[in-house]
Structure formats: structure tokens, C-alpha cells
Amino acid sequence: MKKELIEELFLKFENASHLYNNIECWSARDLQEILNYTKWDNFQKVIEKAKKSCENAGEKVQNHFADLGKMVLIGSGSEREIADIALTRYGCYLVAQNGDASKSEIAFAQTYFAVQTRKQEIIEKRLLDVARVTAREKLSKTEKKLSGIIYERGVDEKSFSLIRSKGDKALFGGFSTNDMKKKIGVPQNRPLADFLPTLTIKAKDFATELTSHNVVEKDLNGDVQITNEHVENNLAVRKMLGERGVKPETLPALEDVKKVQRQLENDEKKILKETKKNK
């Protein structure tokens, strides 16, 4: 494909995008023209195939193909409404995948939307990674806060470790901290929380926050009282999760959060380096 055609098609796709319900979309009517389909009926057949692909991928069709109307000029100078569809990037990608591959426009669209969709996936993954790292840091601060509170109430570091372990056993349905490490393949010398998904990290954090609050509010002292409080709070959080169909002990382990954090930090350094280079 000639460079001039690539540049032309790139600009057409970029300029045709618009916001629909705050989501970047393309009009199917505009896409029909860009992809060199002369008849709407023929292009609709491609869209129907794309909808089927969307459904087969487990996605909700209406999330990527939204029916709407479009006003167009007719010969008398007046306007009339014609059927149109707002397509997300993913919707456009599926249309391209189901289009006539012999058309150079379709070949370009397949690559264009695949790359753009991949960029979006990278952004989404990064946001999830940031949320998980932030949650893990928050849990560390919350546990440090609880440690400081109960230290003044007759609980030493060794006892605090036992309290945390019993809290884990309550949260994970009878599985101890070491049991969970074996279950999801966490090295024995590493904290369990470093390999937990964000939801479980936040669950542990919430239970620990409750313990810190109630130790002070109820004026609890000593190992027994504080242990009972922490176990009850973890059982309460487990019950809440269970009512929403979530069992913490069944959620799979994720990549070491320390490794994720290092990758995020390296990305930031690269961005900073590129920014300075382009000044």
C-alpha cells in the first residue's frame, strides 16, 4: 500500500471519530464511505457479521453497536433522518475483520483499529496496575497504623503477626496465611498480599481499618480481645463478599505487585526521558 494512501486513510479515520455518550465512536455511515462500500445494504451485512463476532467474544453487542439516526440533506435542500450506528473502536475493529479483505481500505482498517485497540488495552491494564499498587501501599499503611495502636495496648510484634494470621483464616474461609500461599503458589518468604488481586487487598485493608477503629472506640486491650475483634471484622467482610458471589480463597494469584510497581516506575522514567528529549 502506498504511503500517500496510508496517510490519507489515517487522517480519514482520525477525523471521523467523535464522542457519543462520552465514548469515542465512529458513524457506520461515515465508515461505509471510508471503507469504499457503495451500498448501505451491503455494509449492513458486514455489520451484522461483526455483531455476531462481538457476541461470540462474550461482549455485549449494544456496548459497541448503538443504533441511532443521522440527518442528511436531500435534493430539495431539506433534511431527513436515516438509520445509523455508533461504533466503538472495538466495534470498528470487528467490522474491519468481517469486511472484504481484498479492499485496501479494509486491510488498512484492520491494522489501524487493531493497533488502536491494543493501545487502549495497554492503558486499561496500566490503570488496573496502578490501582493494585496503590491498594497494596494503603494496606501496608493500615497495618502499620493498627500495629502502632495495639502496641500501646499490650500486643507485641509476634502477637500482631498471629492476629493478622487469624484474620486471614477468617477472611479466606478457614485457609491460614500459609495455606493460601501454598494454594496460589506464593513463596513462603514473601507477603501473601503481594500476590493478591486488588479486591482481596482492599478487603483485607477494610477489615484492618475496622479493627483499628473498634480497638480505640471499644477500648480493647490484650491479645484475646483484639484478636476476637479482628477475626469478627474479617468474617463480616467475608460475609459481605459472599453475598456478592465472591469467595476470596478462590481468586487467582496475580503478578508480584513489587514487580508491577517497578515496571510502572520504569515507565515513568521513560516518559520523563522522552519529555526532556522533545523539549
Secondary structure, 3 states (H helix, E strand, C coil): CCHHHHHHHHHHHHHHCEEECCEEEEEHHHHHHHCCCCCHHHHHHHHHHHHHHHHHCCCCHHHCEEEEEEEEECCCCCEEEEEEEEEEHHHHHHHHHCCCCCCHHHHHHHHHHHHHHHHHHHHHHHHHHHHHHHHHHHHHHHHHHHHHHHHCCCCCHHHHHHHHHHHHHHHCCCCCHHHHHHHHCCCCCCCHHHHCCHHHHHHHHHHHHHHHHHHHHCCCCHHHHHHHHHHHHHHHHHHHHHHCCCCHHHCCCCCCHHHHHHHHHHHHHHHHHHHHHCC
